[in-house]
């Protein structure tokens, strides 16, 4: 069975500090990996995704994530956070099962950026 | 293009009642998925529809059902509501089906069961 574990439920950090949100997954089949962000009272928005090729993927707002196959991880990082990055972040994997395509999400990590 | 629209945004129901939630996907998108979001549980997959057919289903009781219409709009129904059904229900649409398919989410319907 496939699963996604986000190791931290909450991450408080000061503005301009670096941050890492951790994500580990377990899968017996090939998966594609995603990070989504949810701002208060909003739905989820795609932040970045890893499909193939370079294991380091970047978003337009300074976030990056590295796919590590041996450690089955896809951690999200940002070298310097802003107040506006305060949100909940979800790691997700997408795979094929007998029923078709399926996406499962981690429990989420709430990033709280303090001034 | 308009985004994914979910109605209503907020709903309060009494235990034992039933509820229907609606989702209008982005124009041209044929796949619609539903998720239940609760604090600490993250998003739990309910079901996915593509071209009016349910293609995948999560581990929810039969009280949770859905359907998709020919215009790709989707509805989700929960019968005999329980207090534990209180959650944010999110709908996501995508152009088609595929491993790399990006999902676009609506703002959700917040259901409170009292």
Interface residues (C-beta under 8 A of the other chain):
Chain A: X6 X9 X30 X32 X34 X36 X41 X42 X43 X44 X45 X46 X49 X51 X90 X94 X95 X96 X97 X99 X100 X101 X102 X103 X104 X105 X106 X107 X108
Chain B: X4 X33 X35 X40 X41 X42 X43 X45 X48 X50 X55 X56 X57 X90 X92 X97 X98 X99 X100 X101 X102 X103 X104 X105 X106 X107 X108
